[in-house]
């Protein structure tokens, strides 16, 4: 009996070791086993690195919060877009989700850390910050995301008033004032929370690349068609010959000036229509 008990103990130890190796040695553990944070903690990580740009004049102006891709807040991509938004008459808030947390491009782009569903809490923090700015019309807000940022925004629509992963509590009304969402070449598959659809019926514009080698554009097309069938306020454009990051002049291997300019015009019309009508 003592020998049998010893074998059971050894087997239990081996099982626990196997579980520990599976969990702690698995490359995706940091993306799945997330320590939830309060809204105050998340704001403290983000706010020092917010960049706010505003048009000339007194305001208050409608505002657009901009969420970068998995490569992080690249100045040669984000600053031109902020300048473009201010020329259109919007306050632009560039949201840096990496610097305050010490995240690296290689970890996030590989999917081993910080999935879009965890980043949803950053959306609430950015919107709360914008509502507190005297030059911002808090009832006329928009969200703009690229790749990983687009994934984040669609997931924010999917969570709506539910608690997203990575947050200690739900944020009821966290999307208050948002009248438009623009997602450039987002990720639309599992583990995206929005992979099966979203709840909030905020007008969405999707700008997709037909030759995307980074995300599965067909998954986005299926998702968008499903959302349209459910009468969600959604429009999308598919640039059939375009690659991922087709709008980035700093990426000459991907940059498609024709598609980039068409997408900008479509977005300009969309934002003017949604924000001016409220």
Secondary structure, DSSP 8 states (H G I E B T S, - for coil): -HHHHHHHHHHHHHHHHHHHHHHHSSTTHHHHS---B-HHHHHHHHHTT-EEE--SSS--EEEEEEE--TT---HHHHHHHHHHHHHTT-EEEEE-SSGGGT--HHHHHTTSS--HHHHHHHHHHHHHHHHT-TTEEEEEEEEEEETHHHHHHHHHHHHTTS--TTBSS--TTTTTTEEEEEEES---STT-TTTT--S----EEEEEETT-SSS-HHHHHHHHHHHHHTT--EEEEEETT--TTTT-TT-TTT--HHHHHHHHHHHHHHHHHHHHT-
